[in-house]
Amino acid sequence: MRCAPYSRVSTDKQETENQLFQLRTCAASQGWEVVAEFVDQGISVGTSDRPAFQEMFSAASKRKFDVLLFWSLDRLSREGAPETLQHLNRLTGYGLVTKGMA
């Protein structure tokens, strides 16, 4: 399966490498091929107007990957339960599997 990790940190002083390392390790343990990585750094998740987040949805709609990996749900979205579920349902509607680590 083709997978794409998504990681996000709130400030430019934080690093995404720890999240990405764990996501890559998870992908490798499942035998999945990492075909893209989406990283938003220094951006709040209070909005879905994040460059890598939007790029990820564009790639998902074109079925460029099969599984979206994210470190934890709050790394994907903090917009509230209804909006977060909407994002997950949208991805599922594209035929993708979503998998959080935590």
Summary of the structure (lengths in Angstrom):
residues: 102
radius of gyration: 12.5
end to end distance: 21.1
largest distance: 35.1
contacts: 304
relative contact order: 0.23
helix: 41%
strand: 22%
